[in-house]
């Protein structure tokens, strides 16, 4: 059995996994602090890396933090430790979003912790903003993605053709609103970085994807209305888009953290099967469009739209370097519309 001491190598493994989580605009809005006495990692938000206009309630920030917590769980399990997660553990400290205790390899009944075997998919998961082939994803894979969301306390709504068209219309409407709002355009553009920029935050311009030449798939346009000569050439996206809407039954802070864990489990499950993903979060940023995104037959709280299919791998985005010698850490990986790096 491994020693219970958490050494620098263990900490580096944990943080490397955590910061590989997706985050809205690759803001990497989290901080980690080691509590050596309790062998636990405290997770807090980084308020300076928030989006006041696109995410005023910080719901997407909580999704991002939840995704990082899920990666911590996988890394701890791979190290032979049992992660015990407490969400919002201290009412007197609302900034403390989660505590991940690193227990021994077995629980009281002698059984290994039931974490999914998705650790190897962490390094391979990247947001793909490129066109997909349109090749159908096998039903067993889609069912496994749905089960992954359910296991973390969320649900996946897999719309039919009419439902997919509705999500496309709502996303396009949100994208149009963002374009005519100069403040939102400026906020989004502020997180685009030049190639070779020193900052680990934001999305490199080289990682941005093209527009759909047919106008069917409204991928986020981070740059706003630039002259045609400065825009990426448009490409034809898949004719039949595959969407999944991640939703929860309630819409409180704990639900957002759980939804983030569910999101990452879904994304890693897809990655393990060679399925590419990207996130469409635009409609979630407008209350009326978000409310209209859920299935008409059920009251639910939409959290994010996942586009999935087969196609090219996504570009890497930078992550914050870890500093095992310090008490607190800030970090992240892979920029996208929402929890998407």
C-alpha positions in Angstrom: 0.0 0.0 0.0 1.2 3.5 -0.8 2.2 5.9 1.9 -0.4 8.4 2.9 2.1 11.3 2.5 1.3 13.6 -0.5 4.7 14.5 -2.0 5.6 17.1 -4.7 5.3 14.5 -7.5 1.7 13.6 -6.4 0.8 17.2 -6.3 2.1 17.9 -9.7 0.1 14.9 -11.1 -3.1 16.2 -9.5 -2.7 19.8 -10.7 -1.6 18.8 -14.2 -4.9 16.9 -14.5 -7.0 19.6 -12.9 -5.8 22.4 -15.1 -6.5 20.4 -18.2 -10.2 20.9 -17.6 -12.2 23.1 -20.1 -13.1 26.6 -19.0 -15.1 29.4 -20.5 -12.9 31.4 -22.9 -10.0 29.5 -21.3 -10.1 31.9 -18.4 -9.0 29.0 -16.1 -11.1 30.5 -13.3 -9.8 28.4 -10.4 -7.3 28.4 -7.6 -6.0 25.3 -5.7 -4.6 25.2 -2.2 -3.1 22.3 -0.4 -4.1 21.6 3.1 -1.3 19.2 4.2 -2.7 18.4 7.6 -5.9 17.0 6.1 -4.4 15.7 2.8 -6.9 17.8 0.9 -7.0 20.2 -2.0 -9.2 23.3 -1.6 -10.7 24.7 -4.8 -11.7 28.4 -5.0 -12.7 30.6 -7.9 -10.4 33.3 -9.4 -12.7 36.3 -9.5 -10.2 38.3 -11.6 -10.8 35.8 -14.4 -14.5 36.2 -14.7 -16.8 37.4 -17.5 -19.2 40.0 -16.0 -21.3 40.3 -19.2 -21.4 36.8 -20.6 -21.5 35.1 -17.2 -22.8 37.6 -14.6 -24.0 34.9 -12.1 -20.7 32.9 -12.7 -22.6 29.8 -13.5 -20.2 28.9 -16.4 -17.3 29.6 -14.0 -18.8 27.0 -11.6 -19.1 24.5 -14.5 -15.4 25.1 -15.2 -14.5 24.5 -11.6 -16.6 21.3 -11.5 -14.8 20.0 -14.6 -11.5 20.6 -12.8 -12.7 18.8 -9.7 -13.7 15.7 -11.9 -10.1 15.6 -13.3 -8.8 15.8 -9.7 -10.9 12.7 -8.9 -9.5 10.8 -11.9 -5.9 11.7 -11.1 -6.3 10.7 -7.4 -7.8 7.4 -8.4 -4.9 6.7 -10.8 -2.5 7.4 -8.0 -4.2 4.8 -5.9 -6.0 7.2 -3.6 -9.7 7.6 -3.0 -11.0 11.1 -3.7 -13.7 12.2 -1.3 -15.3 15.4 -2.6 -17.3 17.9 -0.6 -19.0 20.7 -2.5 -19.6 24.1 -0.9 -18.5 22.6 2.5 -18.4 25.8 4.6 -21.4 28.2 4.6 -19.2 30.7 6.4 -16.7 30.6 3.5 -18.8 30.9 0.3 -15.7 31.2 -1.9 -14.6 27.7 -0.9 -16.3 25.8 -3.8 -15.0 22.3 -3.1 -12.6 20.2 -1.0 -11.1 17.1 -2.4 -9.8 14.8 0.4 -7.2 12.2 -0.7 -7.9 9.2 1.3 -6.3 5.8 1.2 -6.9 3.3 -1.6 -9.9 1.6 0.0 -13.1 2.7 1.6 -14.4 1.3 4.9 -15.8 -1.8 3.1 -12.5 -2.6 1.5 -13.7 -1.8 -2.0 -11.8 0.4 -4.4 -13.4 3.8 -5.2 -15.7 3.5 -8.2 -14.1 6.2 -10.4 -14.4 5.7 -14.1 -11.2 4.8 -16.0 -11.0 8.0 -18.0 -7.7 9.4 -16.8 -5.8 8.7 -20.1 -8.4 10.7 -22.0 -7.6 13.9 -20.1 -4.6 14.7 -22.2 -6.3 13.8 -25.5 -9.5 15.9 -24.9 -9.4 19.2 -26.9 -12.2 21.3 -28.2 -12.6 20.9 -32.0 -14.0 24.0 -33.7 -13.5 22.4 -37.1 -16.2 20.8 -39.3 -17.2 17.2 -38.5 -17.8 14.5 -41.1 -21.4 14.0 -40.3 -20.8 10.2 -39.7 -23.3 9.0 -37.1 -21.9 8.2 -33.6 -23.0 4.6 -32.7 -25.9 4.4 -30.3 -23.9 2.5 -27.6 -21.4 5.4 -27.5 -24.2 8.0 -27.2 -25.8 5.8 -24.5 -22.5 5.7 -22.6 -22.2 9.5 -22.8 -25.8 9.8 -21.4 -25.0 7.4 -18.6 -21.9 9.5 -17.8 -24.0 12.6 -17.2 -26.5 10.7 -15.2 -23.8 9.2 -12.9 -22.8 12.8 -11.9 -26.3 14.0 -11.2 -27.1 15.6 -14.6 -28.9 14.6 -17.7 -28.3 14.7 -21.5 -31.2 15.7 -23.8 -30.5 14.2 -27.2 -32.9 16.2 -29.5 -34.5 14.9 -32.7 -34.2 16.8 -36.0 -36.8 19.4 -34.9 -35.1 19.8 -31.5 -31.7 20.2 -33.1 -33.0 22.9 -35.5 -34.4 24.7 -32.5 -31.1 24.7 -30.7 -29.4 25.9 -33.8 -31.9 28.8 -34.1 -31.5 29.7 -30.4 -27.7 29.6 -30.7 -27.7 31.7 -33.8 -30.0 34.2 -32.1 -27.6 34.5 -29.2 -24.6 34.9 -31.5 -26.4 37.7 -33.3 -27.2 39.5 -30.0 -23.5 39.2 -29.0 -22.4 40.8 -32.3 -24.6 43.8 -32.0 -23.5 44.4 -28.4 -20.2 46.2 -28.5 -19.5 45.6 -24.8 -19.9 41.8 -25.2 -17.9 41.8 -28.3 -15.1 43.6 -26.5 -15.3 41.2 -23.5 -15.0 38.2 -25.8 -12.2 39.7 -27.9 -10.2 40.5 -24.8 -9.6 36.8 -24.2 -8.1 36.2 -27.7 -4.3 36.2 -27.6 -1.7 36.7 -30.3 0.5 33.7 -31.2 3.3 33.3 -28.8 1.8 35.6 -26.2 3.3 35.2 -22.7 -0.1 34.8 -21.0 -1.4 31.3 -20.3 -5.0 32.6 -20.2 -7.3 33.1 -23.1 -7.5 31.5 -26.6 -4.7 31.9 -29.1 -5.9 33.3 -32.4 -4.4 30.2 -34.1 -6.9 28.0 -32.1 -10.0 29.8 -33.5 -12.1 27.9 -35.9 -13.7 28.9 -39.2 -17.3 29.9 -39.8 -19.8 27.6 -41.5 -19.9 28.6 -45.1 -23.5 27.4 -45.3 -24.5 29.3 -42.1 -26.0 26.2 -40.5 -23.7 25.8 -37.4 -23.3 29.0 -35.5 -19.9 28.5 -34.0 -18.9 31.3 -31.7 -17.2 34.2 -33.5 -14.7 35.5 -30.9 -13.2 38.2 -33.1 -16.4 40.1 -34.0 -17.0 41.9 -37.3 -13.5 42.0 -38.7 -12.7 42.9 -42.3 -13.0 39.9 -44.7 -9.3 39.9 -45.3 -8.6 39.3 -41.6 -11.1 36.4 -41.2 -10.4 32.7 -41.5 -11.8 31.2 -44.7 -15.3 29.8 -44.2 -15.7 26.0 -44.5 -18.7 23.8 -44.9 -19.7 22.1 -41.7 -21.6 18.9 -41.3 -25.1 18.9 -42.7 -26.5 16.8 -39.9 -25.3 18.2 -36.6 -25.3 16.0 -33.5 -26.2 17.9 -30.3 -26.6 17.0 -26.7 -28.0 19.4 -24.1 -26.6 19.0 -20.6 -29.3 19.9 -18.0 -30.0 19.7 -14.3 -33.2 19.5 -12.3 -32.2 22.5 -10.1 -30.2 25.6 -10.7 -28.2 26.3 -7.6 -24.5 26.7 -7.1 -24.1 23.0 -6.1 -26.0 22.0 -9.2 -23.6 24.0 -11.4 -20.6 22.3 -9.8 -22.2 18.9 -10.3 -23.0 19.8 -13.9 -19.4 20.7 -14.5 -18.3 17.2 -13.3 -21.0 15.7 -15.5 -19.8 17.7 -18.5 -16.2 16.6 -18.1 -17.2 13.0 -17.7 -19.3 13.2 -20.9 -16.5 14.9 -22.8 -13.9 12.4 -21.6 -16.2 9.5 -22.4 -16.6 10.8 -25.9 -12.8 11.3 -26.2 -12.1 7.7 -25.1 -14.3 6.5 -28.1 -12.6 8.8 -30.6 -15.5 11.3 -30.7 -14.7 15.0 -31.0 -16.6 17.6 -29.1 -17.1 21.4 -29.0 -19.3 23.5 -26.8 -22.0 26.0 -27.8 -22.7 28.2 -24.8 -24.0 31.3 -26.5 -27.7 30.7 -25.8 -26.9 30.0 -22.1 -25.7 33.6 -21.7 -29.2 35.1 -22.4 -31.9 34.1 -19.8 -34.8 33.9 -22.3 -32.8 31.8 -24.8 -31.4 29.6 -22.1 -35.0 28.9 -20.8 -36.2 28.1 -24.3 -33.3 25.6 -24.9 -34.7 22.8 -22.8 -37.1 20.1 -24.1 -40.7 21.5 -24.2 -42.0 18.4 -22.4 -39.9 18.8 -19.3 -39.0 21.5 -16.8 -35.3 21.6 -16.6 -32.3 24.0 -16.3 -30.1 23.9 -19.4 -26.4 24.2 -18.7 -24.5 23.8 -22.0 -24.9 22.4 -25.6 -22.4 19.8 -26.7 -21.7 19.3 -30.4 -20.2 15.9 -31.1 -19.1 13.8 -34.0 -16.1 12.6 -35.9 -13.5 14.9 -37.4 -10.1 16.6 -36.9 -8.6 16.9 -33.4 -8.8 20.3 -31.7 -5.9 22.7 -31.2 -4.3 22.9 -27.8 -4.6 26.0 -25.7 -2.1 27.1 -23.0 -2.4 26.2 -19.3 -1.0 27.9 -16.3 2.3 26.5 -15.1 2.2 24.7 -11.8 4.4 25.8 -8.9 4.5 22.9 -6.4 6.6 25.0 -4.0 3.9 27.5 -3.3 0.8 27.3 -1.2 -1.7 28.4 -3.8 -2.0 27.7 -7.4 -3.9 29.2 -10.3 -4.4 27.1 -13.5 -6.4 25.8 -16.6 -6.4 24.0 -20.3 -8.1 24.4 -23.7 -10.2 27.5 -24.5 -13.8 27.2 -25.7 -17.2 28.8 -25.5 -17.9 27.6 -22.0 -16.3 25.1 -20.0 -14.2 24.4 -22.9 -10.8 24.5 -23.1 
